[in-house]
Amino acid sequence: MKFIAKDEAPSLSIVGAMWLVAAWAWPRAADRIPVHFNVDFHADRFGGKAEGLLLLPAVATIIYAISVLRAAPQRSPAGLILLPAMWPRRPAPRIAVLGVFLLFYLLVVARAVR
């Protein structure tokens, strides 16, 4: 798959924004951060700074990397498909998934820096 900067810019911006928010929130966050919420948005599990501020950006980065690397099928030298594509080639699904991660992450950070 060819890397097209204009197609990847939104996804990279979302992942980069998550890491920038983590850097901004680290000195401001408490040692115990709510990391899981019930339906009423009440915290029902707490974690440390590393889990609360770094886990979602790390998972988003891994999802982005896998989606870029596995967007094209792996073929044998004879042209047979050995491993099918796991992700659509279009950037919209990737942006949507990363956007949901960003939304959840901002909710966690908003609770962490109060």
N, C-alpha and C positions, 0 to 999 in steps of 0.2 A: 504494500500500500504506500502510495506517495503521500508525504507529509505536506499538507497545504496550510500555510500559516493563517490565512483568513478564516478557514474552517475550524482550526484548533484554538484560535484566540479566545473565544468565549469560555471554552472548557478550561484552558490554562488560567484564565482570569479568575474563574471560580475557585480553582484549587489554590492559586496564589493568594487570593483574598482570605481563604480559610487559614493559611499559614501566617499571614500578616495579622489577622485577628488574634491568633494564638499568641504571637509575640507581644501584641499590645496587651492582651488580657493576663498574661503570666504574672507580672508583678502586682496586678490589681486584684487577682482572684484569691479567695480564701483557700486554706489547705484542704478543706472538705468541699467537694463540688457535687451538686446533684447531677446524676448521670442517667437516671431513668425516671420517667414520669407516668402517672396514671392518666385516665381519661380526663379528669378534672384539672390536669396540669399541676398536680401536687407531687413533689419529689417522693419517691418510694425506695430509692437506692442512691447512695452517695459513693464517691470515689475520690481518689487523690487528684492533684493537679495534672499529673501526666495522663491519667486516664481521661479526665474531664476535658482537658484542653488539646491533647495531642492525638487521641485515638481516632476521632472522626476525620481530621485532616489527613492522617496516615492512610486510613481506609479509602478515602476519596482519591488520594494520589495513586494507590494501588489499582483501584477501579479504572481510573483514567489510563494508566499504563497498560493494563490488560486489554482495555477496549481499543487502544491504538494498535497494540501489537497483534491482536487477534481479529482485526477487522477484515482481513483477507484470508481466504482458505490456504492452508499449507498444501503444496503440491509436490508430487514425486518428480524426478527428472523426466519421466515419461508423460507427465501431465495429469496423472491420476490424483484426485483429491484424497489426501491422507487424513487431514484434519479439517473439518468444515469451519467456516467462519462462525465465531461465537457472538459477534456484535454487528449490528447494521453499519454499513459504510457511511451513512449520513451522520452528521454531527448532532442533529436534533435530539435523538434519544439519549445520547451521552450528556448533553447539556441539561436535559430534564432530570436525569438521575442525579447529577452533581448539584443541580439547583435544589433538589429536595434535601440532599445532604447539607448544603449550605444553610437552608432554612432551619433544620433541626439543630445545626451547630450554633447558629445565632441565638436560638432559644436557650440552649445550654449555657452559652457565654453570658447572656443577659441575666440568667439566674446566678451565675458564678461571681459576677463582679458587683453585685448589690451591696 
